[in-house]
Amino acid sequence: MMELLAVLAIFLCVFSFSLAFPTINPESIFIPLVHRVRDDVSDVFQADSNEFPTDPRVPPVVTDQDAQAVLQDYGFLSSDDIINRLDQTTDSAKDALKRFQKQFNLTENGALDDDTRRLISAPRCGVAELNAIEDKWTKRALTFKINSFPRSVPQSEARNLINQAFKEWTKHVLLNVTEVSRGEADIYVSDEQKIHENRLGSECRFTTNTTLAHAFFPEVGDIHYNTDRSYTSEEFFSATIHEIGHTLGLDHSNSKTSIMFPFHIRYHTEIPEEDRRALQALYGVSRTTTAIPTVPPRTETPVPPLCSLHKFDAILNDARGQTYALAGDYYYPLRDRTPRGRRISSKWPKLPGSVDVAFTYRNNKTFFFKRNRVWVYADNQLEAGYPKPIEDDFPGLPGNLGAVFVTKQGNLLALRKKHYWFYSPRKRPQIGKEFPRSVFDFQGMPVNVDAALRHTDGLAYFFKGRNYHILNMTDYTMGPATPMKRRWFAC
């Protein structure tokens, strides 16, 4: 009996202890670490596996009224078709959106999806509101006069940019265009209110604040800037080149690489080949260029050889699958037998050196992060509006990242020092509350990773110093450090 009471006393003591402290799951202690890592990380990598976002950025907010205004301006929708909401409209209104999507190579679903919102919200040209009088100018010597300047650009800078934009066109054709300050001119340039009159006395208007400017075809050719817009120098110059194209007789193009694409989605600093040919078809090829005085070569710091570098800022594949290593102000094509460094800005204009992160997404656009800003390039042209804060496009991602890895599902694994974040474009919010987490979730993952790459061979590479690791996508463990020269280049 005494023995039974002793056992009962021990049982009651243990029971009361278990009430005072939470129960510990023994599996959390005895299950090998690799299996717990597999469970946690597989959820991360397989998220949204049935959805394939075409762009990782947060789409802009576009109302039905915004979409209707653009569809009307471009002749896809008449005022009779407009009612309160595009998703509750007649078939004719939805067909108008489909026609818009078809013309600009978007998915023809008749819905305001992410890609359609991005294009509709982009700054644009208002030339669709105007009518052509002639196909081209009937004389070879033209003059222009600036009546007023946009308030957001200093007058001296605006004048220089306008003159430079004219020269970008006329150096390719048999035309002379010069500025005059007095008397009459062939072309007048001015800053205008939302509703204004053109030179012919007819009413003109900028229907939305996203309209950058509009221009008349020959032989009027005037250019009107939207006084409600606040231009950056890059946007003003690129928009001016576009409008001069109309002034000289070019219509809009459906090619996104053309300066004459109606939506201002990229900065242009020179005339693309397709637009040069279009203008030369009107006016003939350029005159014989005069000899340019020889300029003494600039003395530059020697480009560091690839094999002298001890680490890289980023490793990326471009839209064509070519692999580049970036370090400081230079990039190195790793396909070359002995890669030579070339200035980053020569391939990606206006991109600074010493970037933190670089990756190409499934939409063939390349993203660069540096500190807390992002640059986006398409066909090596900087997209309009960039650089901008990372937070605007990738809410929740911090700055000063070390590397970004793009998963097969289109999600982003972002690393900084000993932490990582998982960014899912399809989720709201894009980053869960459980992040940041420790990189030690991945067995063998080094801290302070320099770069990451999902290569064309399907493998996941992570770089640190002069070594690389391969992430095993079965158990999410990191392979051993291997010298880069064995795989990426020879020294």
C-alpha positions in Angstrom: 0.0 0.0 0.0 2.8 2.4 0.9 4.5 1.6 -2.5 1.2 2.4 -4.3 0.9 5.8 -2.5 4.6 6.6 -3.4 3.9 5.9 -7.1 0.7 8.0 -7.0 2.6 10.9 -5.4 5.3 10.8 -8.1 2.5 10.8 -10.8 0.8 13.8 -9.3 4.1 15.7 -9.0 4.9 15.1 -12.7 1.3 16.0 -13.7 1.4 19.3 -11.8 4.8 20.0 -13.4 3.4 19.5 -16.9 0.6 22.0 -16.2 3.1 24.7 -15.1 5.3 24.4 -18.2 4.4 23.9 -21.9 4.7 20.4 -23.4 7.9 20.0 -25.5 7.4 18.0 -28.7 10.2 15.4 -28.6 10.1 15.3 -32.5 11.4 18.8 -32.6 14.5 17.6 -30.7 15.1 14.3 -32.3 14.2 14.8 -36.0 17.5 15.4 -37.9 18.0 19.1 -38.8 18.0 18.4 -42.6 14.4 17.1 -42.5 13.2 20.2 -40.6 15.0 22.4 -43.2 13.4 20.4 -46.0 9.9 21.0 -44.6 10.3 24.7 -43.9 12.2 25.6 -47.1 10.1 23.5 -49.5 7.1 25.5 -48.5 9.1 28.6 -49.5 10.2 27.3 -52.9 7.0 25.7 -53.9 4.7 28.6 -53.0 2.5 29.7 -55.9 3.9 26.9 -58.0 0.8 27.0 -60.2 1.1 30.7 -61.0 3.8 32.3 -63.1 4.1 36.1 -62.6 5.5 37.9 -65.6 6.8 40.8 -63.5 7.9 40.7 -59.8 7.0 44.3 -59.2 3.8 45.5 -57.5 1.4 46.6 -60.2 0.1 50.2 -60.2 -3.4 51.1 -59.2 -5.5 51.8 -62.3 -9.2 52.7 -62.1 -11.8 51.9 -64.7 -12.0 55.6 -65.5 -8.2 55.7 -66.1 -8.5 52.8 -68.5 -11.5 54.2 -70.3 -9.6 57.5 -70.9 -6.7 55.8 -72.5 -9.0 53.5 -74.6 -10.9 56.5 -75.8 -7.8 58.5 -76.6 -6.4 55.7 -78.8 -9.7 55.1 -80.6 -10.5 51.7 -79.0 -13.6 52.9 -77.1 -16.3 55.4 -77.9 -18.1 57.5 -75.3 -21.2 55.5 -76.0 -19.5 52.3 -74.6 -18.4 53.8 -71.3 -20.4 53.0 -68.2 -19.3 52.8 -64.5 -17.0 49.7 -64.5 -15.1 47.9 -67.2 -15.7 44.6 -65.5 -19.5 45.1 -65.8 -19.6 46.6 -69.2 -21.1 45.6 -72.5 -19.2 43.3 -74.8 -18.1 46.2 -77.0 -16.2 47.8 -74.1 -14.5 44.5 -73.2 -13.7 44.0 -76.8 -12.1 47.4 -76.9 -9.7 46.4 -74.0 -8.9 43.2 -75.9 -8.1 45.2 -79.0 -5.8 47.4 -77.0 -4.1 44.3 -75.5 -3.7 42.8 -78.9 -2.1 45.9 -80.5 0.4 46.2 -77.7 1.2 42.4 -77.4 -0.5 41.8 -74.1 -2.6 38.8 -73.0 -6.0 39.3 -74.7 -8.3 38.6 -71.8 -10.3 41.8 -71.7 -9.4 42.3 -68.1 -7.3 44.9 -66.3 -4.6 42.5 -65.4 -1.2 43.5 -64.0 0.6 43.9 -67.4 -2.3 46.0 -68.8 -2.3 48.2 -65.7 1.4 48.8 -66.1 1.0 50.0 -69.7 -2.1 52.1 -69.1 -0.5 53.9 -66.2 2.7 54.7 -68.1 3.4 58.3 -69.2 2.4 58.6 -72.8 2.2 60.7 -75.9 -1.1 62.5 -76.8 -0.5 62.6 -80.5 -3.6 60.4 -81.2 -5.7 63.5 -80.5 -4.1 65.3 -83.5 -4.5 65.1 -87.2 -1.8 64.8 -89.9 -1.8 67.4 -92.7 1.2 66.2 -94.8 3.4 63.1 -94.8 6.6 65.1 -94.5 8.0 68.5 -94.9 8.4 69.8 -98.4 11.5 71.7 -97.7 14.9 70.7 -96.3 15.7 73.7 -94.0 13.4 74.2 -91.0 13.3 76.6 -88.1 11.9 76.2 -84.6 11.1 78.8 -81.9 10.6 78.1 -78.2 7.7 80.2 -76.9 7.7 78.9 -73.3 9.5 76.3 -71.2 8.2 73.6 -68.7 8.6 74.9 -65.2 10.2 71.7 -63.8 13.3 72.0 -66.1 15.7 75.0 -65.9 15.3 77.1 -69.1 19.0 76.8 -70.2 18.9 73.0 -69.7 15.6 72.6 -71.5 16.9 74.7 -74.5 20.0 72.5 -74.7 18.0 69.3 -74.5 15.5 70.5 -77.2 18.4 71.4 -79.6 20.2 68.2 -78.9 17.0 66.2 -79.6 16.6 67.8 -83.0 20.2 67.1 -83.8 19.8 63.4 -82.9 17.3 63.2 -85.7 18.8 65.5 -88.3 22.2 63.9 -88.2 20.6 60.8 -89.9 18.7 62.5 -92.7 19.0 65.3 -95.3 17.4 68.0 -93.1 18.6 71.1 -91.3 16.7 72.4 -88.2 17.8 75.5 -86.4 16.5 77.6 -83.6 15.4 81.2 -84.1 14.6 83.6 -81.3 12.7 86.3 -83.4 10.2 86.4 -86.2 8.2 83.5 -87.7 9.2 79.8 -87.4 8.1 76.5 -89.0 7.8 74.8 -85.6 6.7 76.3 -82.3 7.6 74.7 -78.9 5.5 75.7 -75.9 4.3 74.6 -72.4 0.5 74.4 -72.4 -2.4 74.1 -70.0 -4.7 71.1 -70.0 -7.1 72.8 -72.4 -5.4 75.1 -75.0 -5.6 76.1 -78.6 -3.3 75.1 -81.4 -1.8 77.4 -84.0 -4.8 76.7 -86.3 -7.2 78.0 -83.6 -8.7 74.6 -82.8 -9.0 73.3 -79.2 -6.4 70.9 -77.9 -6.3 69.1 -74.6 -4.3 66.8 -72.5 -6.9 64.3 -71.4 -4.9 62.8 -68.5 -2.0 63.8 -66.3 0.0 60.9 -67.7 0.2 62.6 -71.0 3.7 64.0 -71.4 3.3 66.0 -74.5 1.8 66.0 -78.0 3.0 67.2 -81.4 1.5 68.0 -84.8 2.5 66.2 -88.0 4.0 68.2 -91.0 3.5 70.9 -92.0 2.6 72.3 -88.7 4.9 70.4 -86.4 4.3 72.3 -83.2 5.2 70.6 -79.9 3.2 71.1 -76.7 4.4 70.1 -73.3 1.9 69.4 -70.5 2.3 72.1 -67.8 0.8 69.7 -65.2 3.7 67.3 -65.6 6.9 67.6 -63.5 9.6 66.3 -65.8 13.0 64.9 -64.9 15.8 65.7 -67.3 15.8 62.2 -68.7 12.1 62.1 -69.2 12.0 65.5 -70.8 14.8 64.6 -73.3 13.3 61.2 -74.2 9.8 62.7 -74.6 11.2 65.5 -76.8 12.9 63.0 -79.1 9.6 61.2 -79.4 7.6 64.3 -80.2 10.1 65.5 -82.8 9.6 62.2 -84.5 6.0 63.2 -85.0 7.0 66.7 -86.0 9.1 65.2 -88.8 6.3 62.9 -90.0 6.6 59.6 -88.1 3.5 57.9 -86.6 3.4 55.6 -83.6 5.0 52.2 -83.7 3.9 49.0 -81.9 7.5 48.1 -81.3 8.5 48.5 -77.7 12.1 49.2 -78.6 11.1 52.1 -80.9 11.3 55.7 -79.8 7.9 56.0 -81.4 6.2 53.6 -79.1 3.2 55.6 -77.7 3.8 54.8 -74.1 6.9 56.2 -72.4 8.2 53.0 -70.9 12.0 53.5 -71.6 14.5 56.3 -71.6 16.0 57.0 -75.1 19.2 59.0 -75.6 19.6 58.2 -79.3 17.6 57.1 -82.2 17.1 53.4 -82.6 17.9 51.8 -85.9 14.3 51.0 -86.8 13.3 54.7 -86.4 16.3 56.0 -88.3 15.3 53.8 -91.3 11.7 55.0 -91.1 12.8 58.7 -91.2 15.3 58.0 -94.0 12.5 56.5 -96.0 10.9 60.0 -96.0 13.9 62.2 -96.4 16.8 60.2 -97.7 20.0 59.0 -96.0 22.3 61.3 -94.0 24.7 63.7 -95.6 28.4 62.8 -95.7 29.8 63.4 -92.3 32.6 65.9 -91.9 35.9 65.0 -90.3 35.9 65.3 -86.5 39.1 66.7 -85.0 41.1 64.1 -83.1 40.7 64.3 -79.4 43.5 63.1 -77.2 42.5 59.9 -75.4 41.5 60.2 -71.8 43.8 58.6 -69.2 41.8 56.1 -67.3 42.5 53.8 -64.4 43.6 50.4 -65.8 40.7 47.8 -65.8 41.4 45.2 -63.2 41.9 41.7 -64.8 39.2 39.2 -63.9 41.6 36.9 -62.3 42.9 39.6 -59.9 39.4 40.0 -58.3 38.7 38.4 -55.0 34.9 38.8 -55.1 32.1 39.9 -57.4 29.2 42.2 -56.8 26.8 40.1 -58.9 26.6 37.3 -61.4 23.7 37.3 -63.9 22.3 35.9 -67.1 20.9 38.5 -69.4 17.7 38.0 -71.5 19.8 36.0 -74.1 21.3 33.7 -71.6 24.7 35.3 -71.6 26.5 35.2 -68.2 28.3 38.3 -66.8 30.2 38.9 -63.6 30.0 42.5 -62.2 32.6 44.0 -60.0 33.0 47.7 -59.3 32.6 49.8 -62.4 33.1 46.9 -64.8 31.3 43.8 -66.2 33.1 40.7 -67.6 31.5 38.4 -70.2 32.2 35.0 -68.9 31.6 33.3 -72.3 34.9 34.8 -73.4 38.1 32.8 -73.1 39.9 35.6 -71.4 37.1 38.0 -70.3 38.1 41.7 -70.4 36.3 44.2 -68.2 34.1 46.8 -69.8 32.3 49.7 -68.2 28.9 48.8 -66.8 27.5 52.1 -68.1 28.4 51.2 -71.7 26.0 48.2 -71.6 23.4 49.6 -69.1 23.3 53.4 -69.5 23.1 55.4 -66.3 23.7 52.4 -64.1 26.3 53.1 -61.4 29.0 50.7 -60.5 29.3 48.5 -57.4 25.7 47.3 -57.5 24.5 45.0 -54.7 22.2 42.7 -56.7 21.5 41.8 -60.4 19.0 39.4 -61.8 17.0 38.9 -65.0 13.3 38.0 -64.6 11.0 35.9 -66.7 9.8 39.0 -68.6 13.5 39.4 -69.9 13.9 42.6 -67.8 17.1 42.9 -65.8 16.9 44.4 -62.2 19.8 46.0 -60.4 19.7 46.9 -56.7 22.1 49.3 -55.0 21.5 50.4 -51.4 17.8 51.2 -51.3 17.2 51.9 -55.1 16.3 49.7 -58.1 17.1 50.2 -61.8 15.2 48.2 -64.4 16.4 47.6 -68.0 14.7 46.2 -71.1 16.9 45.5 -74.1 19.6 47.4 -72.2 17.4 50.5 -72.1 16.6 52.0 -68.7 12.8 52.0 -68.0 11.1 55.3 -67.6 10.8 56.4 -64.0 13.9 54.6 -62.7 15.8 54.5 -60.5 13.2 54.4 -57.7 13.1 53.2 -54.1 13.1 49.4 -53.8 10.2 49.7 -51.4 8.0 51.1 -54.2 8.4 48.1 -56.4 9.2 45.4 -53.9 7.4 46.2 -50.6 9.0 44.6 -47.6 12.4 43.9 -49.2 15.2 45.8 -47.4 18.1 47.7 -49.0 21.8 46.7 -49.0 21.0 43.2 -50.1 23.8 40.7 -50.8 22.1 38.5 -53.4 18.7 37.7 -54.9 17.9 34.2 -56.3 14.9 33.8 -58.6 13.1 30.5 -58.0 11.5 28.4 -60.8 8.1 29.7 -59.7 9.1 33.3 -60.1 9.6 34.1 -56.4 12.6 35.9 -55.0 14.9 34.6 -52.3 16.7 37.7 -51.0 19.8 37.4 -48.8 21.6 39.9 -46.6 24.4 38.9 -44.3 22.9 36.0 -42.1 19.3 36.6 -42.9 16.9 35.9 -45.8 13.5 37.1 -47.0 11.1 35.3 -49.3 9.2 37.6 -51.7 6.2 36.2 -53.5 4.8 38.6 -56.2 1.3 37.0 -56.2 0.8 37.2 -52.4 -0.5 40.2 -50.4 1.6 41.0 -48.5 4.4 39.8 -50.6 6.6 38.9 -47.6 5.2 37.0 -44.6 5.5 38.1 -41.0 7.9 35.2 -40.3 10.7 36.9 -42.2 13.6 37.7 -41.9 14.8 34.2 -41.1 18.3 32.8 -40.6 20.2 31.5 -43.6 21.1 28.5 -41.4 17.7 27.1 -42.4 19.8 26.0 -45.4 22.4 23.5 -44.2 25.8 24.7 -45.3 24.7 28.1 -46.5 27.5 30.6 -45.9 26.8 34.1 -44.4 27.5 37.2 -46.5 26.7 35.7 -49.9 27.9 37.9 -52.7 25.7 36.7 -55.6 23.2 34.1 -56.6 22.1 32.7 -59.9 19.6 30.2 -61.3 21.6 29.3 -64.4 20.5 28.1 -67.8 21.6 24.6 -66.8 18.8 24.6 -64.2 21.2 24.6 -61.1 21.1 27.1 -58.2 24.4 28.8 -57.7 25.5 30.9 -54.7 28.8 32.8 -54.8 31.1 34.0 -52.0 34.5 35.4 -52.7 36.1 33.3 -55.5 34.0 30.2 -54.7 30.6 28.9 -55.5 28.1 26.5 -53.9 25.3 24.6 -55.5 22.0 24.4 -53.6 20.5 20.9 -53.7 16.8 21.5 -54.5 15.8 18.1 -53.1 16.9 18.5 -49.5 17.8 22.3 -49.7 21.3 21.8 -48.4 24.3 23.7 -49.8 27.1 21.9 -51.5 30.8 22.4 -50.7 32.7 25.6 -51.7 34.3 25.1 -55.2 36.7 27.5 -56.9 35.0 29.5 -59.6 37.8 28.9 -62.0 36.8 25.2 -62.3 33.4 26.2 -63.8 33.2 29.8 -64.7 36.5 31.0 -66.0 40.1 29.9 -66.2 43.1 31.7 -64.6 
